Amino acid sequence: MHAQTVFLGGPVHTVDAARPWCTAVAVREGRIAAVGQESDVRDLIGSRTEVVDLQGKLLLPGFQDAHVHPVFAGLQLLDCDLGSARSADDYLAVVADYAASHPERSWIRGGGWTFTAFGTAMPTRELLDSVVSDRPVYLSVRDVHSAWVNSRALELAGIDERTDDPVGGRIERDANGRPSGVLHEQAMELVARFLPHPTMDDLRAALATAQRHLHALGVTAWQDAFVGSYGGQPDPLDVYLDGARSGLLTARVRGALGWDPDRGLEQVGSLIERRERGRAGRFTAGTVKIVQDGIPENGTAALTDPYLDKCGCPTDNRGHSMVEPERLKRAVTRLDAHGFQLHFHAIGDRALTEILDALEHARQTNGDTGLCHQIAHLQVVRPEDVSRFRALDVAANIQPLWAAHDDQMDDLCIPVLGEQRAAWQFPFGDLQRAGVTLAAGSDWGVTSADPLLGIHVAVNRVLPEVHGKREVFLPEQRLDLATAIRAYTSGSAYANHLDDTGSITVGNRADLVLLDRNPFDGPPEHIAHTRVLRTYIEGTLVHAAS
């Protein structure tokens, strides 16, 4: 009955309210066997027990990402990745180099660009034509709500000045009405449907690449926030099942099956079938993801009052609700009755209110089904909606890296929202004070997957690289360090329906992360300097820093 591994020489932050701190932990058969002081674990040390001296470094429960797209992010790393470029010229150089290095590719596909790199203008097809004109190019924006394409891609898709905007999407056009090279939301599908499909080997490589990256950041479990096809991205269900059966998948993963906004309740049956098929090893597909709106940067987030123009005057645009509110109520109620967890995308205040109304209708119809429904992003939240999360037992799935001043926030969001709505953005502190369960996700590959960077911004409301250069973003919405860590551990475990993880508690799975320091001992502005040394899943080492 000796332990597999014993950790000594704390500190250990357990994220367990009954005993938040200790200095020794024992692991046996993949679970936490003892928590306490060295005297509490000494008898569990045998000849084959690995004893890890923490040397004053901090041991935590493994981080969990409650909203992430690893297969998509892995593919982007393996395709034409613009994530590290910062300007329009840099993007074009990366695309040109990638095209020259891959003459065998019939399409140039990739992503990771941002609108801010182009100032107040939109990227154009002519820019891409200047570096690649012989093959179609399809590049998704960092948040995958828009795509930048060249003339060849538009031609192959048959998109010209006579093409109407699809429901739920918009084609950017020049002064003569000709498509200018950017497609928003559902308009992306007009070109995306022609993209070549990645092979299973491509998808395995993407999953393996993404998982290595996440383990290196201390992530031991996650929720894939869209298991389906969208915006040219392939459905990752089969590669998850393949990875779970082959042993490639070492993390625990919950898949959120994508809801098709163009269809109705007739798709519930196929979702039930996908849920039954989507169970293997450490993977389960028990959630449905509903995208209710877009983003403010391209005017598609659903707002109650109109967007503002450059002069601060109201426009005639209030964004777009992907699912009509009454249809949303029926869908949510039916899915809740069939035992699906619901995972929503809500950026605008109108989208959020529509979702809360739908969840309230489901609760009134079905009663409390015990499912942890969650709403992600929560950029613009009307103050009166904050308390509804607690009343409906809905988790707030936050993406802390978005809650800071940067070019995208200051140049593209605040001006179109106006002063009042800008002050409603990402109200983490208000949600915490209202007793709402906070879960945390990265939305990687939209933004960094590093939980420590997210924790840094949740605590400081300033991006680490701009401390002292930009003001704190809505300082009253800052979280304390323990609350931010809880969001990335026990809060996300709750949202991921992984009830025996998320805290270092006797009987829980031994999913653990060892940091190179104790950030509780340093100033808050140094949290981002913290690095992961080791990551364990069920007591097995899956990452060790070099």
N, C-alpha and C positions, 0 to 999 in steps of 0.2 A: 504493500500500500504506500510505498514511497512516491514522492512527487516526481513528475517528469522534469519540471523546471521550478526553481525557486529564485525569486527576485528579492534582494536584500539591499539595505542602505539607502532607502527612499530618497526623496519623497514620492509617494504614490497618491495621486488624486483619483479617487474611485468613482466620482460622480454619483455616489450613492448617498442620499440624504441622511440615512441612518448612521453612516460612518464615512464622511467625505475624504478623510486623510488617513494614511497608514504608512508603514515603512517596510512591509514585507508581504509578499504574495506567493502562494504556492499553486502550481498547475499540475493536475493529474488527469490523464485520459481526455485531454483537450478542454477541460473545464477548470474553473477556479475552485480549488480545494480548501484554501484557507486565506484569510485576510487579517492582518494585524501587525504585531511587532515580531522581531526576530525570534523571540521565545515561543511564539505561537506556531512557527513553521519548522523549528529546529528538528523535531522528531520525524519530519517528513523527508529529511535529506538522507538519501542512501548513496551507495557507491556509484550508481548510474544517474543520479540527479545532476542536472546542469545547474550550477549556482551562478547567477548573474549579479555582479556587484554594480548597483546603480550609480555609485560614486557621486551621489548628490544630484544626479540628473532626474528628470521627471518621467514617471511612468503613468500612462493614461489608458483608458479604454481605446480601442481602435476607432479612428474617425470613420464616420459614415456619410456618404453623399446622397442626399435625398432627391436630387434632381441633376442628372448628368447624362451625357450622350457619348459613352466611351467608344462604341464601334464607329460612329461618325467621326469622332475626334481622331481615332486611330487611322482611319482612312485618309483624313485630311493630312496627317503627318506623313503618310506614304504617298500622297498625291502632290499637287502644286500648292504648297503651304505658304500663305501670305501672312501668317500670324506674327512673324518677327519683323516684317517690313513696316515702315511707318509713314511713307509718303507715296503719292501717286507714281512718281518716278521709280521708287523702290519696287512697287508692285509690278510695273511694266518690266523692270529688269529681271525680277524673279520669274515672271511668266515667259519671257524670251529665253532665259537660260533653261527653264524646265522643258520648253518646247524643243529647243536644240538638243537637249540631252535625251529626249524620248521621241525620236522620229517615228517609232512604231505605233504610237498612240493615235487612234483615229479622232479622239476628242482630247482637249486639254481641260481637265476638271480639277477643282480644288476650292479654296476659300480662305477666309480669315481676314478680309479687308474691312475697313471701317469707312463710314461716310465722312468722318471728320478729316480724313486725309485729302479730301477734295474741297475743303472749305464750304462755301455755301452752294456750290454747284453739285451736280450729279455726275458720276462717271459715265462715259459714253462708249458706244461701240467703236467709234473711230479711234479712240485711244488703244483699245485692244487690237483693232485692225492693224495699227502701226507696228505691232510686234508679231502678231499671228493672224494671217489672212487666209491661209490655205486650209485650215482646219477649224471646226467650231470650238469655241471656248465658253465654258460655263463655270463661274466663280461665285460661290455663295458668300454673302456678307457674314461678318463674324457671328451674328445672332441667327442666321439662317432664315431671316424673314424677307430677304431680297436676294436677287441674283444679278450679276453683271455678265453680259454676254456680248459676243462680237457679231459682226454682220453675217458671217457664215452660219452661226447658230440660229439667228433669226430667219434666214433664208430656208434652212432645212426644216424649221418648224412652221414655215408658211405664215410668219407674222409680218404684217405690213400695216400701212395707215388705215386699211379697211377692217382690221381685226378689232373686235370689240373687247373691252375689259371683261374678264370673266367675273362671275359672282365671287365676292370675297377677295378680289385681287385688282391690281392696277398696273398698266403698262406706261412707263414714263415715255413722254413724246417730246419731239422738238417743236419749234414754232410752226412748222408745216404739218404737224400731226403725225409725223413718221416716228416709229419706235426708236428711242434714242439709245437703248442698250441696258436699261435696268428694268427688272420685273419684280413686282412686289407680291408677297403672299401667294394666293392661288394662281396668279399669273405666271409664277415660276414653273408650274406644272406644264405650261404650254411648250417649254423647251425641255424640261427635266425628263419628260416621258421618252425622249429620244436618246438619253444618255445610255452608254453601254453598261450592262450590269456587272458589278464586281463578281469574281468567281468565289467559290467557297474558300479556296486557298487565300485569296485576297482578304476575305472577311476574318479568317482565322488569324492571319498576320496582324490585322487591325486590332482584333480583340486582345491578342497577346501583347502587342505594343502598348495599348492603352492600360491594360492591367498592370504591367510592369511599372508604368508611370504612376498609376494611382497607388500601388503598394509602396513605392518609393516616397510617397507623400503621406504615408500612414493610413491610407484608406483601406479598410477591410471589408466593406460592404457598400452597396449602392442601389439606387433605384434608377433604372434606365427610363428616362422620362418620355420616350416615344418609341415603342416597339411596333413598327409599321413602316410604310413608305411615305415619305414626305419630302418635297423640295429637292428631288433627285437623289435622296438618300435611300439605300436599300433597307429592307426589313431585316433586322438583326435576330429575329426569333430563332431561325434554324442554326445560326452559328452559336448562339447561347446554348441551345440544346446539345449541339455537337460538343461544345467545350465542357458542358457539365458531365456528359457521358464519358468523354475521353480523359478527363482529369485536367484539361487545360485550365478550366475555370476554378480558381482557388478562392475567389471572393464569393460572398453570398450576394445574390442579385435578385431584386424584384423587378419584373418587367411591367411597364405601363402600356397596355395595348392601345393603339391609336384609334380614336373615334373619327369617323369620316363625316365632316360637317355637311357634305352634299347628300348624305343619306339620312334615313330616319331610324325608327325603332326596328325595322327589318334586319338591321345589322347585329342586333343583340344576340341572336342565335349563333352567328358565326363567331362572335366574341366569346361566347360560352365554350364553343368547340376549341377555339385557340387557347383558352384558359386550361381546358382539360389536357390538351396536347402539350401545353407549355409548362410541364412539370418534370424536372430531371435534376437529381443531385442537389446542388446548391442554387438552382435557378427555379423561380416560380413566377407565373404571369397572372397575378390575381388583381391587377389594377387596370382601370381604363383612364386614359388621358384625354381630356377635352380641352382644345385650344379655343378660348372664347374671343380673343381679339389679337391685335398685332402689337405694334410698338409706336411710341410717339415720334421717333425720328423720321418715319415715313408717313406719318399721319393716319396710321391704321389702328392704333390703340383706341378702344371704345370709351369716349368721354361723355359725361352727362351734358356739359356745356361745350360750345364750339372751341376748336383750336383758335389760336390767335395768329395773325399774320405778322410780318416784320415790323409793322407800325404799332403792334399791340391791339389791333382791332379784331373783333370776332369774325371768323370766316363762316362758310356754310358747311364746314366739315366737322363731324363729331366722331369720326372713325367708324369702325365696322364691327358689329357683333357677328361672330362666325356662325353661331347657332341662335336662331330667333328665340327670344326668352320663353315663350310658351312651349316650344319644342324642347328647349333645354330642360324645363321642369319635368316634362314627360320622360325624357331620356334619363335624367338623374334618378328619378323615382323608380323607373324600371330597373336600372342597373344596381341601385342600392338594394332593391328587393331580391335581386339575384346574387347578392353577396359580393359584389365588386367594390373594392375601394375606388374612390374617385380622386383623380389628381388633375387639377385645373391650371391652365395658364391664364393669368389675369394681370394686365398691366394698367389699364385705365379704370377709373372709378366706376363707370357704368358697367363694365364687364364684371367687376367684383360684386357689385350690388345684384346683378342678374344671377350670378353663381350662388350667392348667399340666399337669395329668394328661392332658387331651385332646391338648395339643400334644406331649407326650412319646409318647403312643400313636401319633400321626401320624408322628412322627420314626422310631419303631421300625418302623412299617409301610411307609412310603414312602421312608425315607432322608432325607437333607438335600436338599430341593427348591430351596434357595437363596432362598426367599421371606423377606422381613422381616416376620414376624408381630409384632403389637404389642398390648399391653394398656394400656388407658387408665384413668385416675383413681387406682387403687391407694391407696384411703384406708386400709384396714386390711390390713396385710401381716404374716403370721406370719414371724418372723425366719428360720425354716428354709426359707422359700420364696424369699428374696432371691437366693441363689446359683443357683437353678434358671433364672433369666432368662438368665444368661451361659451355662450349660450347654446351653440350648435355643436360644441366639441369638435371644432375644425382646427387642424394644425395650420400654422402659418409657416410656409416653406420659404425661407428668406435666402437671397443671394447677396451677401454683404458687400462684395466687391463693387456692386453697382451704386452703393449708397455713399458716394463721395464726389467732390468736385473734380471734373476732368473736362476735356474739350467737348466730349459728347454731351455731358450733363449741361455745361454752361452755354454751349453754342447751339445745340439742337433740341434740348428738352425744355429747360427753364423758359426760353423766350416763347415757345408755342403753348406752354401751360399757363403762364402768368403767375403773379406773386402768390395768390392764395393757394392754387393747386400745387405749386412748387413746394410750398410748406407742408403739404400732405404726403410727401414722398417717403417711402420706406420707413414707416413709423415703428421701428423695432422696439424702442423703449415704451411707447404707448401700448403695444401689444403685450409686452412682458408685464407691465404694470396691471394690465387687465386680466392677468392670469391665463393667457393664451399659451398653448404649447408651441414652442419655437423649434422647428427643424431647419436644417441648413443644407444648401446645395450650391454647387459651383456653376451649373449649366455649361460646363466644359464640353466641347471646344469653343463656346462663346467667350468665356473668360477663364482665367487660370483655375486649375483643379486643386491648388494648394490650400488645404483647410487653414493653415497657419496665416496665410495672407488674408483669407476671409475673416478669421478671428481678429486679426490686427485691425481691419477696417470696421468691423462690428463694434470694437472697443473705442477706436479713435475717430471714426468717421472721416478719415483722411487716408489717401493712398500712401503707402510707405515711402515712395520715391519723391513725394511732394510735400513732406512735413516742413512747415515753416514757409512754404511758397504759396499754398492755398489755404483758405480758411476752413475751419471745421464745418462739415455739412450737417446742418440741423443738430447741434450738439445735444439737445435734450433727448434725442433718440439713440444716444450711445448706450451700449450694454456693458456691464462689468465683465471681467475676464471669465469668471466661473460660469456665468450665464451663457456667454458666447461658446465656451467649450461644451457646455451641456447641449446646446443646439446641434453641435457637430457630432455628438455621441449619443446620449440617451434620447434626445429629442428626435434625431433622425432615425434611431432604432425603432422608436414608437411609430414614426411615419412609415417606415419600411416594413412594419409588422414583423419585426425580428425581436420578439419579446425577451429572449434569453441572451441578449447582447446589449451593449451600450453603457454598461457600468461594470466595475470590478467588484462583483458580488458573488459570494459563494453559490455555486451551481450554474452560474452564467458561463457561456463559452469564453475561452481565454483568447479573445481577440484584443491585442494590446499594441501600443506604440510607445517606444522609448525616444524621448527628445534629447537634444544635446545640452539642454539647460532647463532651469525652472523659470518660465516667464513670469510667474507670480512674484519672483524676487527682484525683477527689474522694472524699469519705467515702461509704461504702456507703449510708448513710441518705439520700443525695441522688440516688441513681440515678433515682428516680421523677420528678425534676425535668427529666430529659432529654426532648427533643422531636425529632421527625423533621422535617428541612428538605426533603429530596428523596427520592423513590423512583424507581428505574429498573428497567425490565424489558427484558432484552436490549439494554441501553444506551439505551433510549428512556425519556424522562421521563414518568412516569404520575402523579406528584403533586409539586407544589411548594407549600410553605407560604406563606401570604400574608404 
